[in-house]
């Protein structure tokens, strides 16, 4: 799993490339949490364009970040989810708690009163 993390306009942008599964979810969680703590970001956007597979560990990692940010007054967004991940998001109920958008810019705009879920 390749993890690229950048901060932009109080958003932590987390770009993931690979499989978000039991082998990688803990590392993603640790790196995201460490980066978020060190940043001035209020929200996290997970850019999932490069993720072809996600299992329950990946779902748990996203839900955990959602809960942590919700308690801190922030939000978690997902961007660029493909057909396979859309199915996983729908079946797991993630679409009910995490906003899903076409790209990171659209996700960031949604928090500022822009476009709604894709």
KARA-V991872 format. One record per pair of residues at least 12 apart in sequence whose C-alpha atoms are under 10 Angstrom apart, sorted by the first residue. I is the first residue (numbers start at 0). GAP is how many residues later the second one is. D is the distance in whole Angstrom. If there is no record, write none. Layout:
BEGIN
i: [I;I]
gap: [GAP;GAP]
d: [D;D]
END
This chain:
BEGIN
i: [0;0;0;0;0;0;0;0;0;0;0;0;0;1;1;1;1;1;1;1;1;1;1;2;2;2;2;2;2;2;2;2;3;3;3;3;3;3;4;4;4;4;4;4;4;4;5;5;5;5;6;6;6;6;6;6;6;6;7;7;7;8;8;8;8;8;9;9;9;9;9;9;9;10;10;10;10;10;10;10;10;10;10;10;10;10;10;10;11;11;11;11;11;11;11;11;11;11;11;11;12;12;12;12;12;12;12;12;12;12;12;12;12;13;13;13;13;13;13;13;13;13;13;13;13;14;14;14;14;14;14;14;14;14;15;15;15;15;15;15;15;16;16;16;16;16;16;17;17;17;17;17;17;17;18;18;18;18;18;18;18;18;19;19;19;19;19;19;19;19;19;19;19;20;20;20;20;20;20;20;20;20;21;21;21;21;21;21;21;22;22;23;23;23;24;24;24;24;24;24;24;24;24;25;25;25;25;26;27;27;27;28;28;28;28;28;28;29;31;31;31;32;32;35;40;41;41;41;41;41;41;41;42;42;42;42;42;42;42;42;42;42;42;42;43;43;43;43;43;43;43;43;43;43;43;44;44;44;44;44;44;44;44;44;44;44;44;44;44;45;45;45;45;45;45;45;45;45;45;45;46;46;46;46;46;46;46;46;46;46;47;47;47;47;47;47;47;47;47;48;48;48;48;48;48;48;48;49;49;49;50;50;50;50;50;51;51;51;51;51;52;52;52;52;53;53;53;53;54;54;55;55;58;58;58;58;58;59;61;61;61;61;61;62;62;62;62;65;65;65;66;73;74;74;74;74;75;75;75;75;75;76;76;76;76;76;76;76;76;76;76;76;76;76;77;77;77;77;77;77;77;77;77;77;77;78;78;78;78;78;78;78;78;78;78;78;78;79;79;79;79;79;79;79;79;80;80;80;80;81;85;94;97;98;98;98;98;99;99;99;100;100;100;100;101;101;102;105]
gap: [15;16;17;18;19;20;22;23;24;26;27;49;50;13;14;15;16;17;18;22;26;48;49;12;13;14;15;21;24;25;28;29;12;13;24;27;28;43;26;27;30;31;39;40;41;42;29;30;33;35;28;29;32;33;34;36;37;38;32;33;100;31;32;33;34;99;29;30;31;32;33;34;98;25;28;29;30;31;32;33;34;63;64;65;66;93;96;97;20;23;24;27;28;29;30;31;32;33;34;64;19;23;28;30;31;32;33;34;64;65;66;91;95;14;17;18;21;30;31;32;33;34;64;65;90;30;31;32;33;34;35;36;64;89;12;30;31;32;33;34;35;30;31;32;33;34;35;30;31;32;33;34;35;36;29;31;32;33;34;35;36;39;28;31;32;33;34;35;36;37;38;39;41;32;33;34;35;36;37;38;39;40;32;33;34;35;36;38;39;34;35;30;33;34;29;30;31;32;33;34;35;36;37;31;32;34;35;34;30;33;34;29;31;32;33;35;36;31;12;14;33;32;35;33;33;27;28;30;31;32;33;34;22;23;26;27;29;30;31;32;33;34;65;68;21;22;25;30;31;32;33;34;60;63;64;30;31;32;33;34;53;54;55;56;58;59;60;62;63;16;30;31;32;33;34;35;54;57;58;61;30;31;32;33;34;54;55;56;57;60;30;31;32;33;34;37;54;55;56;29;30;31;32;33;36;53;54;30;31;32;29;30;31;33;34;29;30;31;32;33;29;31;32;35;30;31;34;35;30;33;32;36;29;30;33;34;35;34;14;15;16;32;36;13;31;34;35;28;31;32;30;37;22;23;24;36;21;22;23;24;31;18;20;21;22;23;24;26;27;30;31;33;34;40;16;17;20;21;22;23;24;25;26;29;39;20;21;22;23;24;25;26;27;28;29;38;39;20;21;22;23;24;26;27;38;19;20;21;22;20;14;22;19;12;17;18;19;16;17;18;14;15;16;17;15;16;15;12]
d: [7;6;5;6;7;9;9;6;9;9;8;10;9;8;6;5;7;9;10;9;9;9;10;6;5;7;9;10;9;7;8;9;7;9;10;10;10;10;9;8;8;10;10;10;9;10;9;10;10;10;9;9;7;8;7;10;9;10;10;8;9;9;7;9;10;9;8;6;4;5;7;9;9;9;9;8;5;6;5;5;7;10;9;9;10;10;10;7;9;8;7;8;9;6;8;6;5;6;8;10;10;10;9;9;6;5;6;7;10;10;10;8;10;9;10;7;10;7;6;5;6;8;10;10;10;8;6;5;6;8;8;9;9;10;9;7;6;6;8;6;6;9;7;8;4;5;8;9;10;6;5;7;8;9;10;8;6;6;5;6;9;9;9;7;8;6;5;7;9;8;5;9;9;7;5;5;7;5;5;9;10;10;9;7;8;5;7;10;10;9;10;10;9;8;9;9;9;6;5;9;8;6;9;8;9;10;8;10;9;8;10;9;10;6;8;9;8;10;9;10;9;8;9;10;9;8;10;8;8;5;7;9;10;9;7;9;10;9;5;5;6;8;9;9;8;9;8;8;7;5;6;9;10;10;9;8;6;5;6;7;10;9;10;10;9;7;9;7;8;9;8;6;5;6;9;9;10;10;8;10;9;6;5;6;8;9;9;7;6;10;7;6;5;5;8;9;10;9;10;10;7;5;6;7;10;9;8;8;9;9;9;8;8;10;8;9;8;9;7;7;10;7;7;9;9;7;8;10;10;8;9;9;9;8;8;10;8;10;8;9;9;8;9;9;8;8;8;10;8;7;10;10;9;8;9;9;9;6;7;9;9;10;9;6;5;6;8;10;8;6;8;10;9;10;10;9;7;6;5;6;9;8;8;7;10;8;6;5;5;5;5;9;8;7;10;10;9;8;6;5;5;8;10;10;10;8;8;7;9;9;9;10;10;10;8;6;9;9;6;6;9;8;5;5;8;6;9;9]
END
